[in-house]
Amino acid sequence: MCSVGGMDFDDVRAMPATFPGTRMIEFGGDFFAIHDPAGDYEQRPRQGWATLVRSDAHDSASDLTRPGVYRLNIGRPRRRFRELTDEVVAPDFTEADVVMPHPVYAGYGWVCVLNPDRCRTTVETLLAEAHDFAVRKHDNAARRRTEASE
């Protein structure tokens, strides 16, 4: 499931932006992939479906202060999250190139990987699934807003 191929921060940062309707927002050197097909994020803020961080501003479990270390975080439907993480007993949140539960947001279905490299194919699959999930959530919310206004 993993493929060899060096990916750096900029390579990984560019990946979510390729998905339709995605808006990349930078804040404090971190990047947030938001599904925003209508371009109304300012009026209707929502959680991202993937983030790329390189600081310990939100948690220090991964020790992102190490030179060149960054973490890709990916939101998952809970069922898929369990499939990915059921065998992970005690993750080493500082280990690179391993998909694991997010150190803080695992309870919300988020996984993470530090400096993905060999697992590019896995990361691409996880991003595609996370984007599809974000699209479904967005479409469901839009439908509910429309129904409520009728």
Stockholm file with secondary structure:
# STOCKHOLM 1.0

chainA/1-150         MCSVGGMDFDDVRAMPATFPGTRMIEFGGDFFAIHDPAGDYEQRPRQGWATLVRSDAHDSASDLTRPGVYRLNIGRPRRRFRELTDEVVAPDFTEADVVMPHPVYAGYGWVCVLNPDRCRTTVETLLAEAHDFAVRKHDNAARRRTEASE
#=GR chainA/1-150 SS CCBCCCCCHHHHHHHHHTSTTEEEEEETTEEEEEECTTSCTTTSCCCCSEEEECSSSSCCTTCTTSTTCCEEEEECCHHHHHHHHTTCSSCCTTCBSCCEECTTTGGGTEEEEESCCTBHHHHHHHHHHHHHHHHHHHHHHHHHHHHHHC
#=GC SS_cons         CCBCCCCCHHHHHHHHHTSTTEEEEEETTEEEEEECTTSCTTTSCCCCSEEEECSSSSCCTTCTTSTTCCEEEEECCHHHHHHHHTTCSSCCTTCBSCCEECTTTGGGTEEEEESCCTBHHHHHHHHHHHHHHHHHHHHHHHHHHHHHHC
//
